[in-house]
Amino acid sequence: MNVAPLPARRGAAASRLAGRSAVLAVSPSVVGRTHQVELLVAALDCGAHVLLEGPPGTGKTTLLRAVATAGEVPFVFVEGNAELTPSRLVGHFDPSRLLETGYRPDVFVDGPLVEAMREGALLYVEEVNRVPEETLNVLLTVMSEGELHVPRLGRVLAADGFRLVAAMNPFDAVGTARISSAVYDRVCRITMGYQDADDEAEVVTRRAPEVDPDWRRQVVDLVRRTRDHPDVRIGSSVRGAIDAVRIAVSLGAVRELDPQSWRTGLDAAVVALSGRIRLQESCGRTPEAIVRELYEVVFGAEPTPETDDESSGESGAPGGA
C-alpha cells in the first residue's frame, strides 16, 4: 500500500540550545556538571543524538531536563525496561474507533516516539540498555533518516528540534545488556561519573533538610566510601546521602534526640544504604555490617553508655547493636 508522508507538526520546538547563554541558563539547576552541559548543548545544537552513560544517581535525567527547560524545548520521557515493546514506543490505532472508521490517521494514538517526532521534542529514553533489541531497532532509521514508517499510517517525519537522548547504566548492572554497534554508531557518547565530594555535598544541601555542614560532609564521605570498599561491587549514589540525612532528621524527631547523635545516624545510614549497595558474590558479610563498618570509620566507634545518654531504649533499632 502506498502512503503519503505524514507532515510533522511544526511546534515551538525549534532548538534554542546554542551558545554560551544556553550553558549559563542550565548551570544554576545542575551542580558541578559544566563540562557535561557544554558537551550536551553542543551535541544537541548540531543535530546529534546523544547517549549519556554512567552509574545510577549521577544526574543524567536532571541534566537533560535542565537543558530542555533552558532551551524551552518539549521533553518526552520514556522509561526503558523489558516491557517497552515497539507498539508502546511508536503508538497504535485505537481499537474502538478502528471498527467504526477504519485505518485513518486521526484514529492513531501517538506513542512517545511519534509524539516527540511530531513536536520536535527531546525524546529521553531512560536505561536504554534494558530495552529489548527489537524496540531499539525501531530507533535506528529514526536516528539516521529522521523519519519513521508506521504500517497503515504512513511515513512520519521528525520536526526540527527532534533529538533522541538515551541514558544507560554500566553494562555489568543487573538486568542490563550490551548495546549494539549500530546504536553506538548513531549517537554521540557522553560519560557521567560521580561528582567530587564538594559537589555531592552541595546536592545534599539542596535536597535534604538543613543540618550541620560538617556532619553533612561526613555523611557524604560515608556514602563515597561504599564505592571503594573491597567487598562492595556497586556502591551508593548521592541519593543514599540525601536519604540518610532525611531519615536521620525524621528519626531524631521520632526519638526526640539530636539527628546527628551516633546511634540515630547509624540507623539512618543502614536504612538508606543497605539496599543500595551490591556486595561481591564471594562476600560472606551482610550489607548492614558493611555500612556499620564504614560508619565507624567516618564517625568513630559507638560511644559508651557513660558518654552517650541516648543509648538506653534503642536496642531494637536497625543498627543491630
Steps between C-alpha positions, in 0.01 A plus 500: 500500500641839401463762766591866497737637763328645802627852558655578831310734724706816504497618859712743695762236546770627268811460708626803692776288648790700367781716624640596836167643612345153495780363719461786746124446513546133591779538756290624797285186485787252481782461753852463370423386147623793292712279276215256428255787449728651237537168320128423509394846382751490215396151391128580501552833327681338208224241456668199661325234704666431834569213736558596864689218667570470871399327823164567667465823691744707295235750387441393140127574508549821699754622247281437198188648659697813585628528142149455358357759739773752420440457127121500539492173311224240558616199699359148454604240757511124437581251774727235354419146607431153360130587460565779250376340178514668156126573511529667841782717369347587163125500568191310385164534337212545744316163478155642577520775240672272251186286471296809414727692263776265386867589481499880500775730630273655761436155650869450574608557861852638503756322712786699655723459194245631251396774744860619532556486125188701420569763766873533444563396859785345691417131536669366812527122524609407851708185558515422130708186559196339664289550187438193274708493183195498271388828656843656463497405133201730450721793595775432247325645193363786708850599610649459153227636276276705726193306399296199601273278290196376690293229324154627392586848625780612275832676530543729800762770458690643796443871559790737550645463847429129538787328678535164668690492827546158657645424842655177613659349807824302470454169323580293808198637689229239564248469217705689242620384159762617255397768253561406137763677293219620269361711786842626608571601140201734503560680830761717664602364840544714810618328817386613843688377803440584862553863599771605743433520873426875505249471217326205663480693827336785309248258346410376849472860621245575230289188547512414870411689820747749640753336733847581628725531191783298655265214584351514151847472347564195719183337367618568146841355589329186632305455178806555282691235695240238397629532143855399595442227758659170384187300588265733311440451128275802453495784751234755578435815303449840660134405540614288793645806672182699437283229653739443791473865598123507453448184704733616777306825536165318508629227729644757736157662522336163572750423777517859620876488455761687302494355144879517501533275804705188437226235520242703308750569224596134479141380477427757231809394305405132517147568377620731222801302376458128569265455205704716265833320518567174317757267655751279325365148450787360707423729794358321803397816683171687503445848356412618851840387627678685220306819567576483872868440433520806277291705741744428779791601275337839433324570832711299740411207725171486686513717815485321832185535716688743723555741209185432300180575687288388205612137518214383719176397338643448151610139504238413240624756245607378154867563573528148640702580813 
